[in-house]
């Protein structure tokens, strides 16, 4: 499919008009999607960071695409589909365009069967920097050369329309982590009016060390507080991406119960992995790999 500016805007409208997404007090698409009564199986894909092959293979793996087509399964991508995060490759932007346009294609093909949560890399802002490289700015320059200004405007509209939090049927998902101390459903719905809460959901990282956490970190108590303020069971699976735990020695891209926090999942599906994803079905959460025999390309 040739993805035009018009199609990017159409995909944004599909996400914005999702029937499980309440509007905020100003009539805009809210930050929360509530799937608590949705009976479909769920495939959760972590940060891809340009891993186009992983996205394609995950959709093909064990009939996932067919299950989405028939309404059996919903795909949830946790954000950060763009920006190659491998050392020496962070200025490479073609893979970002491939993944972005494939996500647009999936949303247009399957409607509410595919959801994309906003991550911290889903932006053109100059302040987004990794290893000193302003990847948001570089992606804008790349799109200007290959797609034009109207396409850039359409993608920016798409980013701004993305939801930030999903309450599912036996799970919750956001990109980075909980709001410190928790927040309510109303605050999630109206999150466009609260820049601090918005920032936390796409930027917070797990506090792994002793001592007082910084204002950019969350701990187990924040997860429990978040679930409690949302009036959800405090042991509900809490799934995020954003913060890969390579230093633990686990290179799978899925970290379960990390640092002893029960039912906390971090998932990362970038090119250093074997295409990991989570399959949530009938109350269980199973780890899957689209490339079971693929040699892992460890990130550094």
Number of C-alpha atoms within 10 A of each C-alpha: 8 7 14 14 17 12 18 26 19 17 23 23 17 19 25 22 17 16 13 17 19 20 19 19 12 10 9 15 24 26 27 26 26 18 18 14 11 13 15 20 21 26 24 25 28 30 28 31 25 27 24 23 18 24 25 15 17 25 20 13 16 12 11 21 22 14 17 23 15 11 15 15 22 25 25 20 27 30 29 29 32 28 28 23 22 18 11 9 10 18 17 17 20 17 18 22 20 17 24 22 18 18 21 23 18 19 22 20 14 18 17 19 22 22 25 22 26 27 27 19 23 23 22 19 16 13 12 16 13 14 10 8 14 17 27 22 16 19 23 24 17 19 18 14 10 12 16 14 15 14 21 20 15 20 24 18 15 22 19 16 23 23 25 25 25 25 20 19 20 21 22 19 24 25 31 28 28 33 23 22 16 18 18 15 17 15 18 25 23 22 21 18 14 11 9 11 19 18 16 21 24 27 19 22 23 21 17 12 9 6 7 8 14 10 11 13 20 22 19 17 14 18 23 21 19 22 24 17 14 17 11 16 12 16 16 18 23 26 25 28 29 25 17 22 18 15 8 10 7 11 19 20 24 24 21 18 13 16 15 9 15 14 16 19 19 24 28 28 30 30 22 21 24 24 30 26 26 21 19 20 16 12 11 12 18 11 15 19 21 21 17 10 8 11 10 14 13 12 13 9
